[in-house]
């Protein structure tokens, strides 16, 4: 049985790519498609260790600037031609991959939603477009209409959290199932000795709201380690006002795990569909301090594995940190809580789900 994977694009090795890597390990795809692939070859082989070629669209010609062509994403995914002898299509979608069309009625298309799709044309449009939003907001309904139409293409939708499932129902009027994404917990072992610093990790994108975290630590003077890379990195470095904030850039998993094992706490400010970094931190026995919205509400136990703050502001984060520093947490219990998000459980659940839909 031929199995095909379709992803939005491949650039940096982050949370979405870790899920794609797990999908490859438990499904073993014959062909892979993406709108564009600008990922470093070494990182690409982490995701696809068999070395399968990634077939791309015309957007690949624009290199790192392909994102500027978002209006053409819907056209590009529509031009992907799935072989007729393929039986299973799995799309990993946080943007438009779900819109790929079947080439035969005998095919089954299952889309795994990594997040609310195309969030830059929905709830996060003001954050992404910033000063251009008043101008561009008038054409966003057109893109949303296209996006809703593409959401009809999958036969089944799996969401990575109940938060995303509710978003899909509200915006696409489609039912979906939930399978939590996997975390390579073996790489994030329990750390028992904590040091006097906080940590944030992830892709440097506006939606992550690293800017608010840096604003908070500019004010409180506490030590913060920022791990990751992306288009917002120069801006964020310029925003940091004092040496208590350290940027490490992209780091391999071993280095990330080391920081998470030693950190006093992990900070989550952005609204994530799930939030793999939050689970990685908990696996290391490190409590998390999170904005109370998104998938983290389903993965963090208040006052046991972390704390929530109610507003997405620097002031609210600092209030949360002050509350955190007056409480005690059991690292062993936090570590055990994270075990339910193992790769083994994910793979077994996904394989069973696919089998039930195919046969």
matplotlib code that plots the C-alpha trace (Angstrom):
import matplotlib.pyplot as plt

x = [0.0, 1.5, 1.4, 1.9, 2.8, 2.0, 3.4, 3.1, 6.8, 10.1, 12.4, 13.6, 13.6, 10.9, 7.9, 5.9, 8.9, 9.2, 5.6, 6.3, 9.4, 7.2, 4.6, 7.3, 8.6, 5.2, 3.7, 6.8, 5.8, 6.6, 6.5, 6.7, 5.4, 5.8, 5.2, 8.8, 11.9, 14.6, 15.7, 19.3, 20.1, 21.4, 18.1, 16.1, 17.6, 16.4, 12.9, 13.3, 16.1, 15.4, 16.5, 13.3, 13.4, 10.9, 8.9, 8.1, 6.1, 7.1, 7.4, 10.8, 12.3, 11.8, 14.0, 13.5, 11.2, 8.5, 6.3, 5.8, 3.8, 1.1, -1.8, -0.3, -0.2, -3.7, -2.9, 0.4, -1.2, -3.9, -1.3, 0.2, -0.6, -0.9, -0.2, -3.4, -1.9, -1.5, -4.0, -3.3, -2.7, -1.6, -1.3, 0.5, -1.2, -0.8, -1.4, -2.7, -1.5, -4.9, -6.1, -4.3, -6.7, -7.2, -6.6, -8.9, -12.0, -10.4, -7.9, -8.3, -7.0, -6.3, -5.1, -3.2, -3.7, -0.6, -2.4, -5.3, -4.6, -3.4, -3.6, -2.2, -5.5, -7.7, -7.2, -3.5, -3.7, -3.2, -0.1, 1.5, 0.6, 1.1, 0.9, -0.3, -3.3, -5.7, -4.9, -4.9, -7.9, -10.2, -9.0, -8.6, -12.2, -11.2, -8.3, -10.6, -13.1, -10.4, -9.1, -12.6, -13.0, -9.7, -10.8, -13.4, -10.7, -9.6, -11.9, -10.9, -9.2, -7.1, -6.3, -3.3, -5.5, -9.1, -8.4, -7.6, -10.6, -12.9, -11.2, -11.9, -15.5, -16.0, -14.2, -14.6, -17.8, -16.1, -15.9, -12.4, -10.7, -7.9, -4.5, -2.0, 1.4, 4.4, 7.4, 10.8, 10.8, 13.9, 15.9, 14.5, 15.4, 14.7, 17.0, 17.2, 19.6, 18.0, 19.8, 18.8, 17.6, 14.4, 14.2, 12.1, 12.5, 11.0, 10.8, 11.3, 7.9, 5.5, 2.9, 5.3, 5.2, 8.8, 8.8, 6.5, 8.8, 11.8, 9.9, 9.1, 12.7, 13.9, 11.8, 12.5, 16.2, 16.1, 18.2, 16.5, 17.9, 16.3, 16.8, 15.9, 16.1, 13.8, 12.9, 12.2, 15.6, 17.3, 14.3, 14.3, 18.0, 17.6, 14.7, 16.7, 18.2, 20.5, 22.9, 20.6, 18.9, 21.1, 20.4, 21.9, 20.4, 19.4, 20.7, 20.7, 18.3, 21.1, 21.8, 18.2, 17.6, 20.6, 19.1, 15.7, 17.0, 18.8, 16.3, 14.2, 11.1, 10.0, 8.1, 5.2, 3.7, 2.3, -1.0, 0.0, -2.2, -0.4, 3.1, 5.7, 8.3, 6.0, 6.0, 9.8, 10.3, 8.0, 9.7, 12.9, 11.0, 10.9, 7.7, 6.2, 4.7, 2.1, -0.4, -3.7, -4.9, -4.4, -3.2, -1.3, -4.5, -4.8, -1.2, -0.3, -1.7, -2.0, 0.2, 1.4, 3.4, 3.2, 1.3, -1.0, -1.3, -4.5, -3.4, -0.9, 1.2, 4.6, 3.1, 0.9, 4.0, 6.0, 3.1, 3.1, 6.9, 6.5, 3.8, 6.0, 9.0, 6.9, 5.8, 7.5, 7.2, 8.1, 10.3, 9.7, 5.9, 6.2, 8.4, 5.9, 3.1, 4.9, 5.2, 1.6, 2.8, 5.3, 6.1, 5.1, 1.6, 1.3, 2.4, 0.2, -2.8, -2.2, -1.7, -4.9, -6.8, -5.5, -6.3, -9.9, -10.4, -8.8, -10.5]
y = [0.0, 3.3, 6.0, 9.7, 12.6, 16.2, 19.0, 22.8, 23.5, 22.5, 25.1, 24.8, 21.7, 22.6, 21.2, 20.5, 18.8, 16.5, 15.4, 14.8, 12.8, 10.6, 10.2, 9.0, 6.5, 4.9, 5.1, 5.0, 7.1, 6.2, 9.8, 13.2, 16.6, 20.1, 23.6, 24.5, 22.9, 25.1, 22.9, 22.2, 18.7, 17.5, 18.5, 17.1, 13.7, 13.8, 14.1, 11.6, 9.2, 7.0, 9.9, 10.1, 13.1, 15.9, 16.9, 20.6, 23.3, 26.4, 28.2, 26.6, 29.0, 31.9, 30.3, 31.8, 34.5, 32.0, 33.2, 36.5, 34.7, 33.5, 34.3, 31.7, 28.9, 27.8, 27.6, 25.8, 23.0, 22.6, 21.8, 18.9, 15.8, 12.7, 9.4, 7.5, 4.3, 5.9, 4.5, 6.7, 10.5, 12.0, 15.8, 17.5, 20.9, 24.2, 26.2, 24.8, 21.2, 20.0, 21.4, 18.8, 16.9, 13.2, 11.8, 8.8, 8.2, 5.0, 7.1, 8.1, 11.5, 12.1, 15.5, 16.0, 19.6, 20.8, 24.1, 26.3, 26.5, 29.7, 31.6, 34.7, 35.2, 34.3, 35.3, 36.3, 38.5, 41.8, 40.3, 39.2, 42.1, 44.8, 48.2, 46.8, 45.1, 48.1, 47.8, 44.1, 43.2, 44.0, 41.1, 38.6, 37.3, 36.1, 34.0, 32.7, 31.6, 29.7, 28.2, 27.0, 25.4, 23.6, 22.3, 20.1, 18.1, 15.7, 12.7, 12.8, 15.5, 14.8, 17.7, 17.9, 19.2, 19.8, 23.5, 23.0, 20.7, 23.5, 26.0, 23.6, 23.3, 27.0, 28.1, 25.1, 23.6, 20.2, 17.4, 16.2, 13.7, 14.4, 12.6, 14.4, 14.8, 12.8, 13.9, 12.1, 11.8, 9.6, 12.7, 14.7, 12.9, 14.1, 16.8, 17.1, 20.0, 23.3, 26.6, 30.2, 30.9, 30.6, 29.3, 29.7, 27.7, 27.7, 29.2, 33.0, 34.0, 36.8, 34.3, 33.0, 36.4, 36.1, 39.9, 40.0, 37.5, 39.7, 42.8, 41.0, 40.1, 43.5, 44.7, 41.9, 41.6, 37.8, 35.4, 34.2, 31.9, 32.1, 29.1, 29.1, 30.8, 32.5, 35.8, 37.6, 36.9, 40.3, 42.2, 40.3, 40.7, 44.5, 44.4, 42.9, 45.7, 43.9, 41.0, 38.9, 37.8, 35.3, 34.1, 30.8, 30.5, 27.1, 24.2, 20.4, 18.4, 17.4, 21.0, 22.0, 19.1, 20.2, 23.7, 22.3, 20.0, 22.8, 25.6, 26.9, 27.0, 27.1, 30.1, 29.7, 33.0, 32.3, 30.5, 27.1, 24.4, 22.0, 23.2, 20.4, 22.5, 22.5, 18.7, 18.5, 20.8, 18.7, 15.5, 17.1, 17.7, 21.4, 23.3, 25.6, 29.1, 29.5, 31.9, 30.2, 29.7, 27.0, 23.4, 24.0, 24.0, 20.3, 19.4, 21.4, 20.6, 23.9, 24.0, 20.5, 20.7, 24.5, 27.7, 29.8, 33.5, 35.1, 37.9, 37.8, 40.7, 41.2, 42.4, 39.2, 37.0, 38.8, 38.3, 34.6, 34.4, 36.0, 33.5, 30.6, 31.6, 31.2, 27.6, 24.3, 21.6, 17.9, 17.3, 13.6, 14.0, 16.5, 14.1, 11.2, 13.4, 13.9, 10.2, 10.0, 11.9, 9.3, 8.6, 4.9, 5.9, 8.3, 5.8, 3.0, 5.4, 6.8, 3.3, 2.1, 5.2, 4.7, 1.0, 1.7, 4.3, 2.2, -1.2]
z = [0.0, -1.1, 1.6, 0.9, 3.2, 2.5, 4.7, 4.5, 4.3, 5.8, 7.2, 10.8, 13.0, 15.6, 17.2, 14.0, 12.4, 15.5, 15.0, 11.3, 12.2, 14.5, 11.8, 9.4, 12.0, 12.6, 9.1, 6.8, 3.8, 0.2, -1.1, 0.5, -0.7, 0.6, -0.7, -0.2, 1.4, 2.7, 5.6, 6.3, 4.9, 8.3, 10.0, 7.1, 7.7, 11.3, 10.1, 7.2, 8.1, 5.0, 2.8, 0.7, -1.7, -0.9, -3.9, -3.8, -5.7, -7.6, -4.3, -3.8, -6.3, -3.8, -1.1, 2.4, 0.9, 0.0, 2.9, 1.3, -1.4, 1.0, -1.4, -3.7, -1.1, -1.9, -5.6, -4.9, -2.7, -5.3, -7.9, -6.0, -7.9, -5.7, -7.5, -8.3, -6.9, -3.4, -0.9, 2.1, 2.2, 5.5, 5.6, 8.4, 8.4, 10.3, 7.1, 3.8, 3.5, 4.4, 1.0, -1.1, -3.4, -3.7, -7.2, -6.7, -4.7, -3.3, -1.4, 2.2, 3.3, 7.0, 8.1, 11.3, 12.5, 14.3, 15.3, 14.3, 10.6, 8.8, 12.0, 10.3, 8.4, 11.4, 15.1, 14.9, 11.8, 13.8, 15.4, 12.1, 9.9, 12.6, 11.0, 7.7, 9.3, 8.8, 5.0, 4.6, 6.8, 3.9, 1.8, 4.6, 4.2, 0.7, 2.1, 4.9, 2.3, 0.4, 3.7, 4.7, 1.3, 1.7, 5.1, 3.2, 1.4, 4.2, 4.9, 8.6, 10.7, 13.8, 16.1, 18.5, 21.3, 22.3, 22.0, 18.2, 17.9, 19.1, 16.8, 13.8, 14.8, 15.2, 12.0, 9.6, 11.1, 10.9, 13.5, 14.5, 16.7, 19.1, 19.4, 21.4, 19.7, 20.8, 22.7, 22.7, 26.4, 26.4, 25.4, 28.3, 31.5, 35.0, 36.3, 40.1, 40.5, 39.6, 39.0, 39.2, 35.6, 33.6, 30.0, 26.9, 23.7, 20.2, 16.8, 16.9, 15.4, 16.5, 17.7, 20.4, 22.1, 23.2, 23.1, 26.2, 28.0, 27.3, 28.4, 31.7, 32.3, 31.4, 34.3, 36.9, 36.3, 36.7, 34.5, 31.3, 28.6, 25.2, 22.9, 19.3, 15.9, 13.5, 11.8, 15.1, 16.6, 15.6, 16.9, 20.2, 20.7, 20.2, 22.7, 25.5, 27.6, 30.1, 30.3, 32.4, 29.1, 27.1, 23.5, 22.6, 19.0, 17.7, 19.8, 19.4, 21.5, 24.0, 24.7, 25.0, 27.4, 29.5, 29.9, 30.7, 33.3, 35.1, 34.7, 37.7, 35.4, 31.8, 30.4, 27.9, 26.7, 23.3, 22.5, 21.2, 19.8, 22.0, 23.1, 22.9, 24.8, 27.8, 27.9, 27.3, 30.3, 32.5, 31.4, 32.9, 36.2, 35.5, 36.4, 33.8, 34.0, 31.3, 29.9, 30.5, 27.0, 24.3, 24.6, 27.8, 29.7, 28.8, 29.7, 32.8, 36.3, 38.2, 41.4, 40.7, 37.4, 36.9, 37.3, 35.0, 34.6, 33.2, 30.9, 28.0, 29.4, 30.9, 34.2, 34.5, 33.8, 36.5, 38.9, 38.0, 38.6, 42.0, 42.9, 41.6, 43.7, 46.8, 46.0, 46.0, 43.2, 43.2, 40.1, 40.2, 40.0, 37.2, 35.3, 35.7, 34.5, 31.2, 30.5, 29.1, 26.0, 24.9, 21.2, 21.8, 22.8, 19.9, 17.3, 18.6, 18.6, 15.1, 13.6, 15.1, 13.9, 10.3, 10.3, 11.4, 8.6, 5.9, 6.5]

ax = plt.figure().add_subplot(projection="3d")
ax.plot(x, y, z, "-o")
ax.set_aspect("equal")
plt.show()
